[in-house]
Amino acid sequence: MGILPSLKIKNLVIPHCIIQGGMGAGVSGTRLVREVSYHGGLGTLSSAGMRDLLSLRNNKPYTTYEAVREEIEIAMTGGLRAAINIMRILDESYDETVQAAVDAKVSAIIFGAGLPKQVPDSDDTAYILMASSARTLRIMLNRWRRRPDAVIVEGPRAGGHLGFKFEDIEKPEFALENLLPEILELAGKNGNIPVIAAGGIYTHEDIERFLSLGVSGVQIATRFLATWESDATDEFKRQIVAATENDIKVINGSPCDFPFRILTSSPMYLTKRAPKCRMGYVLGKDENGHYTVCKAAPNNPHHEDYFCICDGLRAAIGMAPNEPAMYTVGTNAFRVDRIRSVAELMKELVGN
């Protein structure tokens, strides 16, 4: 068992080839991100709902630009590295978030949940695409005017929203190990783009196994969710430690229209209260071009098929105390037997 190698993406060098996955809304805040980066990984903020979370926490109004820039600058204080995960489906805040991140000279932007728009040129920021298949990566390579600096291949064992059809999640051909060969070949033919594996990676041995398959690094989220430094509530963390394999389930119902993996002990899952869409993080445009459409809003005739995911995720970090929480986790969450510090976890994952 050896010490993990470094990971170079554009001008960014990560001492140990571990990226902490961005967890929204607000689970991966500045405290977690700084600890991960301090101990040799790359910490990743989640941009989802950042404007409202900072406005509530600091008791003053923020624009999306102000909130994103402030959080990045805090995360990077003292010369630390930081990434930010930006979901393409969060269309209303997307452009402002990208511009703020680039202006703050964030180390990397990780683009997920849809094909990203064009982005500003930057010498300081690495652009990392998330893909769930070689087909997706090929489309991105054809549509973007630039070659991505890296690509994260997230398999169906990941937590939160999944980039697969519900009926494909358990099929062997969509297992991460089986997705990688074609993507590695495609990345190699397009300038040797670094490939990072994600979804269901839990131990140092898992990391070494995927490195042996040809990837340059890994992304891990659930294990960092179960640390003292994550912003998940104490109750959320208690539910992770108590969970069995049967307590983890993939469901539909997010207004993002992606399946997502949760703990069945989630109060929002248990109560399934009627959506009301108060926050509007995933609003789409109406016929007049205004951001008013949410599938979980009462004016949608099929709204009862959806959860109000914004409130559920905010409640999972204690920022919506009167709302039922939604606990999103990865496949291996049942293996967590206690909450660890980031320092202890990184030492274990790196192989020290």
Residue pairs with C-beta under 8 A, 6 or more apart in sequence:
1 204
1 205
1 208
1 351
2 208
2 351
3 16
3 350
3 351
3 352
4 16
4 17
4 18
4 204
4 207
4 208
4 211
4 349
4 350
4 351
5 16
5 17
5 211
6 13
6 14
6 15
6 16
6 17
7 13
7 14
7 16
7 17
7 19
7 42
7 194
7 196
7 216
7 217
8 14
8 194
9 108
9 126
9 128
9 149
9 150
9 194
10 126
10 149
10 150
11 123
11 124
11 126
12 42
12 81
12 107
12 108
12 126
14 40
14 41
14 42
14 81
14 217
15 40
15 41
16 40
16 41
16 346
16 349
16 350
17 207
17 211
17 216
17 217
17 218
18 36
18 40
18 41
18 42
18 207
18 217
18 218
18 219
18 220
18 346
18 349
18 350
19 41
19 42
19 44
19 83
19 110
19 152
19 196
19 198
19 217
19 218
19 219
19 220
20 28
20 32
20 33
20 36
20 41
20 42
20 43
20 44
20 219
20 220
20 221
20 224
21 28
21 44
21 85
21 158
21 159
21 198
21 219
21 220
21 221
21 224
22 28
22 44
22 45
22 46
22 47
22 83
22 84
22 85
22 110
22 221
23 46
23 159
23 160
23 221
23 224
23 225
23 230
23 328
24 46
24 47
24 48
24 49
24 85
24 87
24 160
24 313
25 46
25 48
25 49
25 50
25 53
25 281
25 310
25 313
25 314
25 316
25 317
25 319
26 46
26 48
26 49
26 50
26 53
26 231
26 313
26 314
26 317
26 319
27 46
27 225
27 230
27 231
27 232
27 316
27 317
28 43
28 44
28 45
28 46
28 221
28 224
28 230
28 231
29 45
29 71
29 230
29 231
30 45
30 71
30 74
30 75
31 229
31 231
32 43
32 224
32 227
32 229
32 230
32 231
32 342
33 43
33 44
33 45
33 75
33 82
34 43
34 75
34 77
34 80
34 82
35 43
35 227
35 229
35 341
35 342
35 343
36 42
36 43
36 224
36 342
36 346
37 43
37 75
37 80
37 81
37 82
38 80
39 342
39 343
39 346
39 347
40 346
40 350
41 346
42 81
42 82
42 83
42 107
42 108
43 75
43 80
43 81
43 82
43 83
44 82
44 83
44 84
44 85
44 110
45 71
45 72
45 75
45 82
45 83
45 84
45 85
46 84
46 85
47 68
47 84
47 85
47 86
47 87
47 90
47 93
47 97
47 101
48 87
48 90
48 281
48 313
49 279
49 281
49 310
49 313
49 314
50 64
50 67
50 68
50 71
50 97
51 62
51 63
51 64
51 66
51 67
51 68
51 93
52 279
52 314
53 67
53 314
53 317
53 319
54 62
54 66
54 67
54 70
54 71
55 61
55 62
55 67
56 319
57 319
62 70
63 96
64 93
64 96
64 97
64 100
65 96
65 97
65 99
65 100
66 100
67 100
68 84
68 96
68 97
68 100
68 101
68 104
69 100
69 101
69 103
69 104
72 82
72 84
72 100
72 101
72 104
72 106
73 104
75 82
76 82
76 104
76 105
76 106
76 107
81 107
82 106
82 107
83 106
83 107
83 108
83 109
83 110
83 128
84 97
84 101
84 106
84 108
84 109
84 110
85 110
85 112
86 94
86 97
86 98
86 101
86 109
86 110
86 111
86 112
86 116
87 112
87 113
87 114
87 256
88 94
88 111
88 112
88 113
88 114
88 115
88 116
88 117
89 113
89 114
89 256
89 282
90 97
90 113
90 281
90 282
91 283
91 284
91 285
91 291
92 280
92 283
92 291
93 281
94 117
95 117
98 109
98 117
98 119
98 120
99 120
101 109
101 125
102 109
102 119
102 120
102 122
102 124
102 125
105 122
105 124
105 125
106 124
106 125
107 124
107 125
107 126
108 125
108 126
108 127
108 128
108 149
108 150
109 119
109 125
109 126
109 127
109 128
110 128
110 130
110 152
111 127
111 128
111 129
111 130
112 130
112 152
112 154
112 163
113 130
113 161
113 163
113 256
113 258
115 139
115 140
115 143
116 129
116 140
116 144
118 144
118 145
119 127
126 149
126 150
127 146
127 148
127 149
128 148
128 149
128 150
128 151
128 152
128 196
129 137
129 140
129 148
129 150
129 151
129 152
130 151
130 152
130 153
130 154
130 163
130 198
131 137
131 140
131 151
131 152
131 153
131 154
131 163
131 183
132 153
132 154
132 155
132 156
132 162
132 163
132 164
132 179
133 179
133 183
134 179
134 182
134 183
134 185
134 186
136 163
137 151
137 183
137 186
137 187
138 186
140 148
141 147
141 148
141 186
141 190
147 190
147 191
147 193
148 193
149 193
149 194
150 193
150 194
150 195
150 196
150 216
151 183
151 187
151 193
151 194
151 195
151 196
152 196
152 197
152 198
152 219
153 176
153 179
153 180
153 183
153 195
153 196
153 197
153 198
153 215
154 162
154 163
154 176
154 198
154 199
154 219
155 174
155 175
155 176
155 177
155 179
155 197
155 198
155 199
155 200
156 162
156 164
156 168
156 169
156 170
156 174
156 175
156 176
156 199
157 175
157 176
157 199
157 200
157 330
157 331
157 332
158 198
158 199
158 200
158 221
158 261
158 330
158 331
159 221
159 222
159 225
159 261
159 328
159 329
159 330
159 331
159 333
160 221
160 260
160 261
160 328
161 254
161 256
161 258
161 259
161 260
161 328
162 169
162 250
162 258
162 259
162 260
162 261
163 258
164 174
164 259
165 259
166 250
166 252
166 259
168 174
169 250
169 259
172 178
176 197
176 198
176 199
176 200
176 210
177 213
180 195
180 197
180 210
180 213
180 214
180 215
181 213
183 195
184 195
184 213
184 214
184 215
187 193
187 194
187 195
194 216
194 217
195 214
195 215
195 216
196 215
196 216
196 217
196 218
196 219
197 210
197 213
197 215
197 217
197 218
197 219
198 218
198 219
198 220
198 221
199 330
199 331
200 206
200 330
200 331
200 332
201 207
201 210
201 218
201 219
201 220
202 220
202 222
202 223
202 332
202 335
203 348
203 349
204 348
204 349
204 350
204 351
206 218
207 218
207 349
208 351
210 218
211 217
211 218
220 349
221 330
222 329
222 330
222 332
222 333
222 336
223 336
223 345
223 349
224 230
224 342
224 345
225 232
225 240
225 329
225 333
226 237
226 240
226 241
226 333
226 336
226 339
226 340
227 339
227 340
227 341
227 342
227 345
228 339
228 340
228 341
228 342
229 341
229 342
230 237
231 317
232 316
232 317
233 316
233 317
233 318
233 325
235 325
236 316
236 317
236 325
236 327
237 339
239 263
239 265
239 266
239 327
240 263
240 327
240 329
240 333
240 336
241 336
241 337
241 338
241 339
242 265
243 263
243 265
243 329
243 333
243 334
243 336
244 334
245 334
247 263
247 264
247 265
247 334
248 261
248 262
248 263
248 264
248 329
248 331
248 333
248 334
249 261
249 262
249 263
249 264
250 259
250 260
250 261
250 262
251 259
251 260
251 262
251 269
252 259
252 305
253 305
253 306
253 307
254 260
254 306
254 307
254 309
255 275
255 277
255 282
255 294
255 295
255 296
255 306
255 307
255 309
256 282
256 309
257 295
260 328
261 328
261 329
261 330
261 331
262 269
262 326
262 327
262 328
262 329
263 269
263 327
263 328
263 329
263 333
264 270
265 327
266 312
266 324
266 325
266 326
266 327
267 315
267 324
267 325
267 326
268 307
268 308
268 311
268 312
268 315
268 323
268 324
268 325
268 326
269 307
269 326
270 324
271 324
272 307
273 308
273 324
274 298
274 303
274 304
275 296
275 297
275 298
275 303
275 304
275 306
275 307
275 308
276 297
276 298
276 308
277 294
277 296
277 297
277 298
277 308
277 310
278 308
278 310
278 311
279 310
279 311
279 314
280 291
280 294
280 310
281 309
281 310
282 294
282 309
282 310
283 291
283 292
283 293
283 294
284 291
284 293
284 294
285 291
285 292
285 293
286 292
286 293
293 300
294 300
295 302
295 303
295 305
295 306
296 303
296 306
296 307
296 308
296 309
297 303
300 306
307 326
308 323
309 326
311 320
311 323
311 324
312 323
312 324
312 325
312 326
313 326
313 328
314 320
314 323
315 321
315 323
315 324
315 325
315 326
316 325
316 326
316 327
316 328
340 348
